[in-house]
Amino acid sequence: MSRYWSELVNRLTPYVPGEQPRQEKLVKLNTNESPYPPTPAVLQAIAAVDGDDLRLYPDPESGALKEAFASRNKLQADQVFIGNGSDEVLAHCFQGLLKHDLPLYFPDVSYSFYPVWCDLYQIDYRQVPLSSDFTVDIAAYPEQNGGIIIPNPNAPTGVLLELDAIGELLHRSPDSVVVIDEAYIDFGGESAVRLIPEYDNLLVVQTLSKSRALAGLRVGAAMGCVQLIEGLQRVKNSFNSYPLDVLAQRAALASLQDEAYFLDCCRRVMASREQLCAALQELGFEVLPSSANFVFARHPQCAAQQLFAALRQRGILVRHFNKPRISEYLRISIGDEQACAVLVSALREALADASRA
């Protein structure tokens, strides 16, 4: 606490991101990054940037990137918003679209940044319990609300909400914005973008960090009706007119133009996920059905904190959330085949050690 801070800052409990270790030779399966590099076209696009490109300000609207997102999703460019990573896009959503007299609603087990933004922007909110199987219970969301935001697939569970259920949620809340946060949609789900022509209260947020391996460049997007996008534009242009630099714009555009590489990487991650799920189940883990690039698993005979520590001792990082309902689960990002094999071997050793203790 500092006497120089505002009262609001003194009250904040900031979001804690996954560990980014500086030491080498760790198997890093804790932050859901891609195990594969971006398309080579990305590096070519970055290498082509010259001094004049850096001397001048970037396109404040990321026009070429908007057009690419719009074309890929059968939308118009004015239905697309581009931001500095989906976290910035979501922050603008909270401030510009989800702050109303009625509370905002989201799952009790979901992206832990949501309550942080609510505290920052002083938004009243309610957390809706997931069902016992960790699925989203649409009927539990009141029809009168100040907005709804749901990650799909959910994080950290990886469980997918089908489009029919999202459509029902939109239909039941026509007077408020429903944000579907699709950071992991490319690993087995169908995007809610196709519902945008039918529902003007739907905003879909996506990122290039996961499935397109651009976490280091920070590129996110939102898609919805023109009025929602205009609201985000008003917030953005009152905060930072130039959210994406030249390198990020060029690299993201190159990635979107290489669909074949993107699809191949997604298929490889999904295949590794299914193999890892099977291996974990053979070791006695209970694994939630995942449509993301991670799995959420618990072992009934060994505490998650104990396994987390045992893996860390063996040079493997996974994520453990010491929170109600999920404290006995580990979230494990999908690595390449070698990383998954090392993980399974380490877990086998850790479980054997635990059984002898």
Helices and strands as residue ranges (DSSP letters): H 7-11, E 27-28, H 40-47, H 51-55, H 63-72, G 77-79, E 80-83, H 85-96, E 104-107, H 114-121, E 125-128, G 138-140, E 148-151, H 163-172, E 178-181, G 185-187, G 192-195, E 202-207, E 220-224, H 226-236, H 246-256, H 259-282, E 286-287, E 294-298, H 304-313, E 316-317, E 319-320, E 330-333, H 337-356
